[in-house]
Amino acid sequence: MTKRILNNLWQVGGGGLTDPEDAAIYLVRFGEKAALVDAGAGQAHSRLKKNIEECLGPDVRLEYLLVTHCHFDHTGGAEAVRKDFGCRIVAHELDAVYLESGDCEVTAASWYGARLEPLPIDIKLQRDESTLAVGSGSITAIHWPGHSPGSVVYTTHIDDKLVLFGQDVHGPIHPALLSDGKQYQASLAKLLALDADLLLEGHFGIFRTKQEVRDFIRSFME
């Protein structure tokens, strides 16, 4: 079961679709290539795999798994996705260090009573903004630290709409996660300035108008 959001854009995982511990997982397709945003905690991988295959069809390749940040509810299933689909995993270098070392505290795996095995990252983002070509389209990665040191949002254009994959816009800010409250507030202002048409959040769902997006982001600003 999947949820179609726009042409060639679906939610394929998260509560009600895969496992309650999974943050939302989104898939976007451009021609014969596609990208997945986050991979959940990995407890319901067979369901996630089926949902991804349903959206890809027989002739579309999953090119990237775009990690928004290192936390277990977004990354625990990443290796299984790479193994099944042959995609490259993308993450910011400031969070990649905790994924590659299998740090169960900073990644919050311990919060779920789980263990994160070391996860090699294929592409480590280093700039504040980078663009990845995906088939006939592109996706931009924007560093927005605060919730974690290497938190990233991704943006793309579909049907003349600016789509913002903003997982965990809501936080939380917690010292065990190496969160930084000042960076988080600055990052919220950066997201607000994007003026996105849609926000696809990790735990609070989909916001489908500019006003809904603005109101949600502002609700966490001091």
DOTI-14335 format. One record per residue: x, y, z of N, C-alpha, C in turn; residue in three letters; chain; residue number from 1. Coordinates in nm, 4 decimals. Example, Ala and Ser with C-alpha at 12.3 -4.5 7.8 and 13.67 -1.06 7.14 Angstrom:
2
((1.3190,-0.5690,0.7800),(1.2300,-0.4500,0.7800),(1.3200,-0.3300,0.7800),'ALA','A',1),
((1.2850,-0.2250,0.7080),(1.3670,-0.1060,0.7140),(1.2900,0.0030,0.7870),'SER','A',2),
This chain:
222
((0.0838,-0.1188,0.0000),(0.0000,0.0000,0.0000),(0.0876,0.1241,0.0000),'MET','A',1),
((0.0556,0.2195,-0.0860),(0.1281,0.3455,-0.0936),(0.0284,0.4606,-0.0956),'THR','A',2),
((0.0790,0.5820,-0.0750),(-0.0043,0.7017,-0.0844),(0.0511,0.7916,-0.1944),'LYS','A',3),
((-0.0272,0.8138,-0.2981),(0.0163,0.9035,-0.4049),(-0.0046,1.0476,-0.3607),'ARG','A',4),
((0.0998,1.1295,-0.3751),(0.0954,1.2691,-0.3321),(0.0802,1.3618,-0.4520),'ILE','A',5),
((0.1653,1.3432,-0.5527),(0.1598,1.4157,-0.6794),(0.1986,1.3167,-0.7887),'LEU','A',6),
((0.2002,1.3636,-0.9135),(0.2507,1.2794,-1.0217),(0.3931,1.2347,-0.9886),'ASN','A',7),
((0.4149,1.1042,-0.9863),(0.5477,1.0478,-0.9641),(0.6057,1.0780,-0.8259),'ASN','A',8),
((0.5195,1.0991,-0.7284),(0.5619,1.1226,-0.5907),(0.4678,1.0472,-0.4970),'LEU','A',9),
((0.5270,0.9608,-0.4103),(0.4480,0.8771,-0.3212),(0.5078,0.8743,-0.1815),'TRP','A',10),
((0.4237,0.8457,-0.0832),(0.4716,0.7997,0.0457),(0.4643,0.6486,0.0429),'GLN','A',11),
((0.5771,0.5836,0.0719),(0.5841,0.4376,0.0627),(0.6085,0.3717,0.1976),'VAL','A',12),
((0.6341,0.4507,0.3003),(0.6595,0.3938,0.4314),(0.6242,0.4906,0.5416),'GLY','A',13),
((0.6219,0.4378,0.6646),(0.5814,0.5148,0.7810),(0.4598,0.4509,0.8444),'GLY','A',14),
((0.4109,0.5117,0.9503),(0.2961,0.4598,1.0221),(0.1777,0.4345,0.9305),'GLY','A',15),
((0.1186,0.3168,0.9406),(0.0059,0.2790,0.8568),(0.0454,0.2175,0.7246),'GLY','A',16),
((0.1718,0.2319,0.6849),(0.2197,0.1761,0.5579),(0.3214,0.0649,0.5794),'LEU','A',17),
((0.4105,0.0851,0.6762),(0.5116,-0.0182,0.7034),(0.5084,-0.0538,0.8520),'THR','A',18),
((0.5835,0.0201,0.9340),(0.5918,-0.0122,1.0763),(0.5743,0.1150,1.1578),'ASP','A',19),
((0.5111,0.1089,1.2748),(0.4908,0.2294,1.3551),(0.6196,0.3000,1.3952),'PRO','A',20),
((0.7310,0.2284,1.4021),(0.8577,0.2913,1.4392),(0.9228,0.3643,1.3222),'GLU','A',21),
((0.8740,0.3435,1.2014),(0.9321,0.4092,1.0847),(0.8879,0.5543,1.0748),'ASP','A',22),
((0.9843,0.6444,1.0561),(0.9494,0.7781,1.0089),(0.8968,0.7646,0.8656),'ALA','A',23),
((0.8322,0.8672,0.8176),(0.7781,0.8630,0.6814),(0.8894,0.8398,0.5797),'ALA','A',24),
((0.8560,0.7647,0.4763),(0.9503,0.7340,0.3676),(0.8832,0.7745,0.2371),'ILE','A',25),
((0.9538,0.8545,0.1588),(0.8964,0.9071,0.0353),(0.9777,0.8634,-0.0863),'TYR','A',26),
((0.9106,0.8450,-0.1983),(0.9755,0.8071,-0.3235),(0.9346,0.9036,-0.4334),'LEU','A',27),
((1.0339,0.9529,-0.5076),(1.0083,1.0427,-0.6193),(1.0744,0.9856,-0.7440),'VAL','A',28),
((1.0057,0.9937,-0.8579),(1.0515,0.9308,-0.9817),(1.0599,1.0339,-1.0929),'ARG','A',29),
((1.1702,1.0291,-1.1670),(1.1896,1.1157,-1.2835),(1.2307,1.0280,-1.4011),'PHE','A',30),
((1.1387,1.0006,-1.4912),(1.1707,0.9158,-1.6045),(1.2068,0.7757,-1.5584),'GLY','A',31),
((1.3263,0.7305,-1.5948),(1.3691,0.5942,-1.5631),(1.4541,0.5840,-1.4365),'GLU','A',32),
((1.4609,0.6934,-1.3586),(1.5372,0.6925,-1.2332),(1.4485,0.7438,-1.1201),'LYS','A',33),
((1.4817,0.7021,-0.9982),(1.4031,0.7419,-0.8823),(1.4945,0.7585,-0.7620),'ALA','A',34),
((1.4427,0.8272,-0.6594),(1.5146,0.8446,-0.5332),(1.4190,0.8187,-0.4178),'ALA','A',35),
((1.4720,0.7587,-0.3133),(1.3970,0.7314,-0.1919),(1.4489,0.8242,-0.0834),'LEU','A',36),
((1.3584,0.8858,-0.0077),(1.3976,0.9725,0.1027),(1.3747,0.8971,0.2327),'VAL','A',37),
((1.4845,0.8569,0.2956),(1.4884,0.7813,0.4207),(1.4394,0.6374,0.4033),'ASP','A',38),
((1.4667,0.5553,0.5070),(1.4446,0.4106,0.4927),(1.3776,0.3477,0.6129),'ALA','A',39),
((1.3334,0.4282,0.7107),(1.2683,0.3710,0.8272),(1.3647,0.2939,0.9148),'GLY','A',40),
((1.3092,0.2254,1.0146),(1.3899,0.1522,1.1118),(1.4262,0.0118,1.0665),'ALA','A',41),
((1.3622,-0.0361,0.9601),(1.4006,-0.1641,0.9015),(1.3238,-0.2851,0.9497),'GLY','A',42),
((1.2265,-0.2667,1.0393),(1.1534,-0.3816,1.0929),(1.0481,-0.4360,0.9962),'GLN','A',43),
((1.0113,-0.3569,0.8970),(0.9081,-0.4006,0.8019),(0.9613,-0.3884,0.6595),'ALA','A',44),
((1.0843,-0.4360,0.6403),(1.1482,-0.4154,0.5099),(1.0739,-0.4846,0.3966),'HIS','A',45),
((1.0182,-0.6009,0.4197),(0.9479,-0.6704,0.3112),(0.8304,-0.5873,0.2602),'SER','A',46),
((0.7599,-0.5205,0.3511),(0.6491,-0.4342,0.3084),(0.7010,-0.3118,0.2345),'ARG','A',47),
((0.8094,-0.2534,0.2866),(0.8680,-0.1377,0.2198),(0.9151,-0.1750,0.0797),'LEU','A',48),
((0.9819,-0.2880,0.0672),(1.0300,-0.3326,-0.0636),(0.9153,-0.3464,-0.1630),'LYS','A',49),
((0.8073,-0.4061,-0.1199),(0.6903,-0.4237,-0.2067),(0.6340,-0.2889,-0.2495),'LYS','A',50),
((0.6265,-0.1935,-0.1561),(0.5736,-0.0612,-0.1884),(0.6628,0.0121,-0.2876),'ASN','A',51),
((0.7954,0.0009,-0.2680),(0.8886,0.0647,-0.3614),(0.8744,0.0043,-0.5004),'ILE','A',52),
((0.8693,-0.1267,-0.5080),(0.8577,-0.1942,-0.6379),(0.7287,-0.1564,-0.7089),'GLU','A',53),
((0.6216,-0.1386,-0.6329),(0.4944,-0.0988,-0.6919),(0.5051,0.0366,-0.7613),'GLU','A',54),
((0.5804,0.1294,-0.7020),(0.5954,0.2638,-0.7597),(0.6984,0.2680,-0.8720),'CYS','A',55),
((0.8022,0.1862,-0.8613),(0.9065,0.1869,-0.9638),(0.8593,0.1230,-1.0937),'LEU','A',56),
((0.7832,0.0151,-1.0830),(0.7507,-0.0594,-1.2032),(0.8724,-0.1353,-1.2522),'GLY','A',57),
((0.8624,-0.2012,-1.3678),(0.9707,-0.2894,-1.4133),(1.0897,-0.2181,-1.4763),'PRO','A',58),
((1.0743,-0.0918,-1.5174),(1.1790,-0.0272,-1.5973),(1.2450,0.0920,-1.5296),'ASP','A',59),
((1.2181,0.1139,-1.4022),(1.2728,0.2299,-1.3328),(1.3738,0.1835,-1.2279),'VAL','A',60),
((1.4879,0.2501,-1.2232),(1.5951,0.2153,-1.1289),(1.5929,0.3108,-1.0104),'ARG','A',61),
((1.6063,0.2574,-0.8901),(1.6234,0.3406,-0.7712),(1.7699,0.3823,-0.7650),'LEU','A',62),
((1.7939,0.5090,-0.7931),(1.9300,0.5612,-0.8044),(1.9912,0.5966,-0.6690),'GLU','A',63),
((1.9132,0.6607,-0.5832),(1.9647,0.7107,-0.4564),(1.8714,0.6774,-0.3404),'TYR','A',64),
((1.9303,0.6550,-0.2245),(1.8611,0.6617,-0.0970),(1.9142,0.7876,-0.0286),'LEU','A',65),
((1.8281,0.8875,-0.0164),(1.8650,1.0174,0.0385),(1.8344,1.0191,0.1877),'LEU','A',66),
((1.9387,1.0186,0.2689),(1.9229,1.0183,0.4143),(1.9113,1.1628,0.4628),'VAL','A',67),
((1.8056,1.1916,0.5374),(1.7883,1.3270,0.5887),(1.8726,1.3518,0.7130),'THR','A',68),
((1.8919,1.2488,0.7958),(1.9793,1.2584,0.9120),(2.0013,1.1179,0.9673),'HIS','A',69),
((2.0843,1.1077,1.0674),(2.1365,0.9763,1.1068),(2.0450,0.8952,1.1969),'CYS','A',70),
((1.9333,0.9468,1.2406),(1.8560,0.8789,1.3457),(1.7941,0.7482,1.2958),'HIS','A',71),
((1.7853,0.6535,1.3875),(1.7552,0.5145,1.3550),(1.6206,0.4966,1.2858),'PHE','A',72),
((1.5211,0.5759,1.3223),(1.3893,0.5602,1.2596),(1.3883,0.6054,1.1147),'ASP','A',73),
((1.5005,0.6638,1.0699),(1.5174,0.7047,0.9301),(1.6220,0.6202,0.8571),'HIS','A',74),
((1.7092,0.5526,0.9324),(1.8252,0.4880,0.8700),(1.8408,0.3396,0.9010),'THR','A',75),
((1.7646,0.2867,0.9962),(1.7822,0.1471,1.0338),(1.7611,0.0495,0.9198),'GLY','A',76),
((1.6789,0.0878,0.8229),(1.6520,0.0009,0.7089),(1.7354,0.0306,0.5853),'GLY','A',77),
((1.8345,0.1190,0.5980),(1.9072,0.1672,0.4799),(1.9866,0.0576,0.4099),'ALA','A',78),
((2.0573,-0.0247,0.4861),(2.1406,-0.1269,0.4223),(2.0566,-0.2281,0.3456),'GLU','A',79),
((1.9403,-0.2639,0.3996),(1.8529,-0.3585,0.3296),(1.8014,-0.2995,0.1986),'ALA','A',80),
((1.7729,-0.1697,0.1984),(1.7298,-0.1043,0.0741),(1.8418,-0.1057,-0.0284),'VAL','A',81),
((1.9642,-0.0726,0.0145),(2.0775,-0.0731,-0.0791),(2.1011,-0.2135,-0.1345),'ARG','A',82),
((2.0920,-0.3135,-0.0490),(2.1152,-0.4506,-0.0921),(2.0137,-0.4941,-0.1969),'LYS','A',83),
((1.8870,-0.4594,-0.1777),(1.7820,-0.5051,-0.2684),(1.7743,-0.4249,-0.3975),'ASP','A',84),
((1.8097,-0.2963,-0.3931),(1.7885,-0.2106,-0.5100),(1.9178,-0.1580,-0.5728),'PHE','A',85),
((2.0303,-0.1795,-0.5076),(2.1567,-0.1360,-0.5656),(2.1735,0.0140,-0.5715),'GLY','A',86),
((2.1031,0.0867,-0.4871),(2.1109,0.2328,-0.4893),(2.2320,0.2813,-0.4093),'CYS','A',87),
((2.2668,0.4073,-0.4287),(2.3725,0.4709,-0.3516),(2.3113,0.5497,-0.2368),'ARG','A',88),
((2.3731,0.5388,-0.1198),(2.3242,0.6089,-0.0020),(2.3936,0.7435,0.0093),'ILE','A',89),
((2.3122,0.8479,0.0271),(2.3606,0.9854,0.0361),(2.3309,1.0395,0.1757),'VAL','A',90),
((2.4305,1.1007,0.2408),(2.4103,1.1645,0.3705),(2.5132,1.2756,0.3870),'ALA','A',91),
((2.4850,1.3698,0.4749),(2.5827,1.4739,0.5021),(2.6979,1.4159,0.5830),'HIS','A',92),
((2.8186,1.4630,0.5554),(2.9369,1.4078,0.6207),(2.9324,1.4212,0.7728),'GLU','A',93),
((2.8643,1.5239,0.8247),(2.8608,1.5447,0.9697),(2.7741,1.4416,1.0414),'LEU','A',94),
((2.6818,1.3786,0.9711),(2.6058,1.2672,1.0274),(2.6605,1.1327,0.9807),'ASP','A',95),
((2.7269,1.1312,0.8659),(2.7816,1.0061,0.8122),(2.8787,0.9415,0.9101),'ALA','A',96),
((2.9523,1.0218,0.9851),(3.0507,0.9669,1.0787),(2.9843,0.8782,1.1838),'VAL','A',97),
((2.8628,0.9117,1.2252),(2.7933,0.8324,1.3273),(2.7279,0.7091,1.2663),'TYR','A',98),
((2.6897,0.7179,1.1421),(2.6348,0.6019,1.0721),(2.7452,0.5010,1.0413),'LEU','A',99),
((2.8575,0.5500,0.9941),(2.9656,0.4594,0.9546),(3.0321,0.3937,1.0758),'GLU','A',100),
((3.0265,0.4586,1.1911),(3.0852,0.3997,1.3117),(2.9851,0.3157,1.3896),'SER','A',101),
((2.8571,0.3166,1.3477),(2.7548,0.2410,1.4190),(2.7285,0.2949,1.5581),'GLY','A',102),
((2.7305,0.4265,1.5731),(2.7085,0.4912,1.7030),(2.5606,0.4813,1.7394),'ASP','A',103),
((2.5304,0.4020,1.8415),(2.3907,0.3753,1.8765),(2.3306,0.4836,1.9653),'CYS','A',104),
((2.4148,0.5748,2.0166),(2.3632,0.6821,2.1013),(2.3253,0.8040,2.0178),'GLU','A',105),
((2.4182,0.8536,1.9385),(2.3898,0.9722,1.8575),(2.2828,0.9423,1.7532),'VAL','A',106),
((2.2801,0.8189,1.7025),(2.1772,0.7815,1.6046),(2.0442,0.7441,1.6703),'THR','A',107),
((2.0421,0.7412,1.8030),(1.9209,0.7087,1.8797),(1.8749,0.5643,1.8614),'ALA','A',108),
((1.9585,0.4785,1.8075),(1.9205,0.3374,1.7965),(1.8881,0.2800,1.9340),'ALA','A',109),
((1.9620,0.3246,2.0352),(1.9388,0.2753,2.1713),(1.8013,0.3144,2.2233),'SER','A',110),
((1.7456,0.4243,2.1733),(1.6115,0.4669,2.2146),(1.5073,0.3644,2.1696),'TRP','A',111),
((1.5390,0.2904,2.0659),(1.4465,0.1915,2.0095),(1.4811,0.0493,2.0551),'TYR','A',112),
((1.5758,0.0393,2.1476),(1.6190,-0.0923,2.1923),(1.6852,-0.1714,2.0816),'GLY','A',113),
((1.7507,-0.0996,1.9901),(1.8087,-0.1627,1.8712),(1.9583,-0.1329,1.8624),'ALA','A',114),
((2.0221,-0.2002,1.7690),(2.1638,-0.1772,1.7405),(2.1789,-0.1394,1.5941),'ARG','A',115),
((2.2486,-0.0296,1.5694),(2.2770,0.0121,1.4319),(2.4122,-0.0430,1.3898),'LEU','A',116),
((2.4111,-0.1313,1.2921),(2.5376,-0.1807,1.2377),(2.6039,-0.0690,1.1573),'GLU','A',117),
((2.7372,-0.0634,1.1558),(2.8048,0.0394,1.0767),(2.7515,0.0451,0.9335),'PRO','A',118),
((2.7174,0.1646,0.8895),(2.6534,0.1840,0.7587),(2.7437,0.2688,0.6694),'LEU','A',119),
((2.8142,0.2094,0.5739),(2.8970,0.2887,0.4821),(2.8098,0.3827,0.3979),'PRO','A',120),
((2.8564,0.5038,0.3810),(2.7851,0.6045,0.3026),(2.8562,0.6216,0.1686),'ILE','A',121),
((2.7820,0.6121,0.0596),(2.8418,0.6190,-0.0740),(2.8759,0.7619,-0.1152),'ASP','A',122),
((2.7876,0.8545,-0.0835),(2.8080,0.9945,-0.1214),(2.7919,1.0800,0.0033),'ILE','A',123),
((2.8994,1.1496,0.0422),(2.8960,1.2346,0.1609),(2.8876,1.3811,0.1191),'LYS','A',124),
((2.7770,1.4418,0.1549),(2.7555,1.5824,0.1230),(2.8446,1.6684,0.2116),'LEU','A',125),
((2.9065,1.7700,0.1516),(2.9981,1.8559,0.2267),(2.9579,2.0020,0.2221),'GLN','A',126),
((2.8845,2.0419,0.1214),(2.8483,2.1827,0.1060),(2.7146,2.2132,0.1728),'ARG','A',127),
((2.6861,2.3423,0.1835),(2.5559,2.3835,0.2358),(2.4441,2.3466,0.1390),'ASP','A',128),
((2.4793,2.3383,0.0098),(2.3775,2.3052,-0.0902),(2.4422,2.2280,-0.2050),'GLU','A',129),
((2.3801,2.1168,-0.2434),(2.4294,2.0336,-0.3529),(2.3106,1.9857,-0.4339),'SER','A',130),
((2.3308,1.9663,-0.5646),(2.2234,1.9191,-0.6509),(2.2612,1.7861,-0.7127),'THR','A',131),
((2.1670,1.6913,-0.7073),(2.1862,1.5584,-0.7630),(2.0938,1.5401,-0.8827),'LEU','A',132),
((2.1483,1.4952,-0.9942),(2.0660,1.4633,-1.1107),(2.0003,1.3276,-1.0876),'ALA','A',133),
((1.8709,1.3211,-1.1147),(1.7950,1.1959,-1.1016),(1.7124,1.1795,-1.2281),'VAL','A',134),
((1.7620,1.0990,-1.3218),(1.6911,1.0816,-1.4475),(1.6702,1.2149,-1.5176),'GLY','A',135),
((1.5456,1.2447,-1.5507),(1.5132,1.3687,-1.6207),(1.4928,1.4867,-1.5266),'SER','A',136),
((1.5147,1.4654,-1.3962),(1.4944,1.5713,-1.2982),(1.6160,1.5904,-1.2102),'GLY','A',137),
((1.5975,1.6650,-1.1027),(1.7063,1.6879,-1.0081),(1.6488,1.7113,-0.8690),'SER','A',138),
((1.7324,1.6869,-0.7689),(1.6964,1.7071,-0.6292),(1.8100,1.7849,-0.5630),'ILE','A',139),
((1.7739,1.8866,-0.4861),(1.8730,1.9688,-0.4177),(1.8765,1.9332,-0.2694),'THR','A',140),
((1.9963,1.9118,-0.2185),(2.0183,1.8842,-0.0766),(2.0639,2.0129,-0.0093),'ALA','A',141),
((1.9995,2.0479,0.1020),(2.0315,2.1700,0.1755),(2.0631,2.1332,0.3201),'ILE','A',142),
((2.1815,2.1660,0.3648),(2.2214,2.1390,0.5030),(2.1439,2.2311,0.5962),'HIS','A',143),
((2.0781,2.1716,0.6955),(2.0087,2.2557,0.7952),(2.0314,2.1960,0.9345),'TRP','A',144),
((2.1461,2.2233,0.9931),(2.1839,2.1641,1.1215),(2.0953,2.2126,1.2346),'PRO','A',145),
((2.0949,2.1350,1.3416),(2.0186,2.1705,1.4606),(1.9639,2.0475,1.5282),'GLY','A',146),
((1.8726,1.9787,1.4616),(1.8198,1.8528,1.5155),(1.9332,1.7514,1.5276),'HIS','A',147),
((2.0177,1.7451,1.4278),(2.1434,1.6708,1.4318),(2.2475,1.7556,1.3602),'SER','A',148),
((2.3764,1.7264,1.3784),(2.4788,1.8101,1.3134),(2.4689,1.8110,1.1615),'PRO','A',149),
((2.4311,1.6967,1.1032),(2.4288,1.6859,0.9575),(2.2900,1.6707,0.8997),'GLY','A',150),
((2.1899,1.7260,0.9642),(2.0541,1.7190,0.9091),(2.0482,1.7873,0.7727),'SER','A',151),
((1.9713,1.7265,0.6826),(1.9577,1.7753,0.5452),(1.8097,1.7745,0.5078),'VAL','A',152),
((1.7669,1.8772,0.4362),(1.6377,1.8707,0.3683),(1.6652,1.8596,0.2189),'VAL','A',153),
((1.5683,1.8061,0.1469),(1.5799,1.7916,0.0016),(1.4628,1.8629,-0.0636),'TYR','A',154),
((1.4886,1.9266,-0.1761),(1.3829,1.9945,-0.2507),(1.3841,1.9499,-0.3961),'THR','A',155),
((1.2676,1.9548,-0.4570),(1.2561,1.9291,-0.6004),(1.1321,1.9976,-0.6518),'THR','A',156),
((1.1189,2.0059,-0.7836),(1.0011,2.0662,-0.8460),(0.9209,1.9576,-0.9177),'HIS','A',157),
((0.7920,1.9516,-0.8868),(0.6992,1.8599,-0.9522),(0.5707,1.9362,-0.9803),'ILE','A',158),
((0.5226,1.9285,-1.1029),(0.3984,1.9974,-1.1411),(0.4037,2.1448,-1.1032),'ASP','A',159),
((0.5193,2.2084,-1.1273),(0.5388,2.3512,-1.0979),(0.5254,2.3836,-0.9497),'ASP','A',160),
((0.5450,2.2846,-0.8644),(0.5404,2.3060,-0.7203),(0.6764,2.2746,-0.6588),'LYS','A',161),
((0.7169,2.3581,-0.5635),(0.8398,2.3312,-0.4900),(0.8061,2.2376,-0.3736),'LEU','A',162),
((0.8605,2.1169,-0.3808),(0.8353,2.0143,-0.2803),(0.9541,2.0102,-0.1847),'VAL','A',163),
((0.9252,2.0188,-0.0548),(1.0275,2.0167,0.0489),(1.0155,1.8878,0.1298),'LEU','A',164),
((1.1187,1.8032,0.1196),(1.1282,1.6846,0.2042),(1.1982,1.7295,0.3320),'PHE','A',165),
((1.1193,1.7660,0.4316),(1.1736,1.8245,0.5543),(1.1510,1.7346,0.6733),'GLY','A',166),
((1.2175,1.6224,0.6768),(1.1979,1.5278,0.7856),(1.2428,1.5886,0.9189),'GLN','A',167),
((1.1610,1.5704,1.0211),(1.1908,1.6144,1.1575),(1.2133,1.7654,1.1677),'ASP','A',168),
((1.1341,1.8410,1.0941),(1.1314,1.9862,1.1107),(1.0984,2.0204,1.2560),'VAL','A',169),
((1.0203,1.9339,1.3193),(0.9745,1.9578,1.4558),(1.0816,1.9327,1.5620),'HIS','A',170),
((1.1971,1.8783,1.5250),(1.2967,1.8418,1.6236),(1.2852,1.6938,1.6590),'GLY','A',171),
((1.3111,1.6545,1.7822),(1.3365,1.7382,1.8991),(1.4817,1.7839,1.9095),'PRO','A',172),
((1.5045,1.8742,2.0046),(1.6388,1.9185,2.0378),(1.6784,1.8489,2.1674),'ILE','A',173),
((1.7821,1.7648,2.1588),(1.8197,1.6827,2.2753),(1.9719,1.6687,2.2778),'HIS','A',174),
((2.0330,1.6856,2.3940),(2.1799,1.6799,2.4010),(2.2388,1.5454,2.3586),'PRO','A',175),
((2.1668,1.4353,2.3843),(2.2184,1.3038,2.3464),(2.2295,1.2891,2.1953),'ALA','A',176),
((2.1519,1.3698,2.1201),(2.1537,1.3660,1.9738),(2.2498,1.4691,1.9154),'LEU','A',177),
((2.3249,1.5357,2.0039),(2.4152,1.6446,1.9633),(2.3392,1.7572,1.8951),'LEU','A',178),
((2.2166,1.7791,1.9385),(2.1354,1.8879,1.8835),(2.1920,2.0225,1.9266),'SER','A',179),
((2.1588,2.1252,1.8474),(2.2027,2.2613,1.8769),(2.0838,2.3545,1.8567),'ASP','A',180),
((2.0331,2.4115,1.9643),(1.9125,2.4929,1.9575),(1.9285,2.6173,1.8727),'GLY','A',181),
((2.0428,2.6840,1.8813),(2.0636,2.8059,1.8017),(2.0695,2.7730,1.6532),'LYS','A',182),
((2.1410,2.6665,1.6189),(2.1458,2.6246,1.4785),(2.0072,2.5865,1.4292),'GLN','A',183),
((1.9319,2.5186,1.5139),(1.7968,2.4752,1.4771),(1.7084,2.5954,1.4442),'TYR','A',184),
((1.7129,2.6982,1.5254),(1.6304,2.8161,1.4992),(1.6726,2.8858,1.3697),'GLN','A',185),
((1.8030,2.8939,1.3458),(1.8514,2.9525,1.2206),(1.8091,2.8685,1.1013),'ALA','A',186),
((1.8093,2.7372,1.1189),(1.7704,2.6474,1.0108),(1.6214,2.6575,0.9809),'SER','A',187),
((1.5390,2.6756,1.0835),(1.3961,2.6952,1.0603),(1.3719,2.8202,0.9763),'LEU','A',188),
((1.4456,2.9263,1.0044),(1.4321,3.0487,0.9249),(1.4718,3.0228,0.7798),'ALA','A',189),
((1.5739,2.9415,0.7593),(1.6165,2.9052,0.6237),(1.5066,2.8294,0.5511),'LYS','A',190),
((1.4415,2.7361,0.6210),(1.3324,2.6603,0.5594),(1.2155,2.7511,0.5253),'LEU','A',191),
((1.1837,2.8423,0.6138),(1.0722,2.9345,0.5896),(1.0971,3.0169,0.4643),'LEU','A',192),
((1.2207,3.0588,0.4447),(1.2552,3.1413,0.3288),(1.2444,3.0662,0.1964),'ALA','A',193),
((1.2450,2.9334,0.1997),(1.2296,2.8568,0.0766),(1.0920,2.8774,0.0137),'LEU','A',194),
((0.9918,2.9069,0.0974),(0.8545,2.9304,0.0506),(0.8013,2.8108,-0.0284),'ASP','A',195),
((0.8160,2.6926,0.0303),(0.7768,2.5688,-0.0382),(0.6251,2.5578,-0.0524),'ALA','A',196),
((0.5839,2.4901,-0.1586),(0.4413,2.4661,-0.1827),(0.3902,2.3468,-0.1031),'ASP','A',197),
((0.4753,2.2462,-0.0847),(0.4411,2.1276,-0.0072),(0.5554,2.0952,0.0876),'LEU','A',198),
((0.5204,2.0513,0.2077),(0.6181,2.0010,0.3030),(0.5835,1.8566,0.3348),'LEU','A',199),
((0.6802,1.7676,0.3145),(0.6643,1.6266,0.3485),(0.7483,1.6016,0.4728),'LEU','A',200),
((0.6820,1.5936,0.5882),(0.7500,1.5839,0.7176),(0.7619,1.4390,0.7587),'GLU','A',201),
((0.8507,1.4115,0.8524),(0.8782,1.2740,0.8904),(0.7779,1.2116,0.9845),'GLY','A',202),
((0.7116,1.2959,1.0653),(0.6222,1.2427,1.1679),(0.4867,1.3129,1.1733),'HIS','A',203),
((0.4751,1.4280,1.1089),(0.3515,1.5061,1.1156),(0.2747,1.5087,0.9849),'PHE','A',204),
((0.3208,1.4339,0.8849),(0.2439,1.4206,0.7623),(0.2795,1.5207,0.6549),'GLY','A',205),
((0.1827,1.5487,0.5693),(0.2033,1.6279,0.4477),(0.1251,1.7584,0.4576),'ILE','A',206),
((0.1929,1.8681,0.4325),(0.1317,2.0008,0.4344),(0.1259,2.0497,0.2898),'PHE','A',207),
((0.0043,2.0771,0.2402),(-0.0180,2.0888,0.0963),(-0.0368,2.2313,0.0444),'ARG','A',208),
((-0.0275,2.3307,0.1272),(-0.0346,2.4691,0.0794),(0.0804,2.5489,0.1401),'THR','A',209),
((0.1160,2.6593,0.0744),(0.2222,2.7446,0.1267),(0.1906,2.7898,0.2688),'LYS','A',210),
((0.0643,2.8244,0.2935),(0.0272,2.8734,0.4254),(0.0417,2.7648,0.5312),'GLN','A',211),
((-0.0001,2.6423,0.4984),(0.0159,2.5310,0.5930),(0.1631,2.5066,0.6239),'GLU','A',212),
((0.2468,2.5145,0.5205),(0.3911,2.4940,0.5396),(0.4474,2.6027,0.6299),'VAL','A',213),
((0.4136,2.7284,0.6000),(0.4634,2.8400,0.6811),(0.4184,2.8277,0.8262),'ARG','A',214),
((0.2913,2.7965,0.8459),(0.2380,2.7881,0.9823),(0.3066,2.6777,1.0624),'ASP','A',215),
((0.3315,2.5644,0.9967),(0.3961,2.4529,1.0678),(0.5380,2.4902,1.1079),'PHE','A',216),
((0.6149,2.5449,1.0153),(0.7527,2.5833,1.0475),(0.7550,2.6896,1.1572),'ILE','A',217),
((0.6692,2.7906,1.1444),(0.6679,2.8989,1.2437),(0.6304,2.8510,1.3831),'ARG','A',218),
((0.5547,2.7423,1.3914),(0.5102,2.6932,1.5223),(0.6267,2.6441,1.6084),'SER','A',219),
((0.7435,2.6243,1.5485),(0.8607,2.5793,1.6231),(0.9659,2.6888,1.6380),'PHE','A',220),
((0.9357,2.8076,1.5850),(1.0313,2.9179,1.5919),(1.0083,2.9997,1.7193),'MET','A',221),
((1.1164,3.0435,1.7781),(1.1075,3.1232,1.8999),(1.0897,3.2709,1.8670),'GLU','A',222),
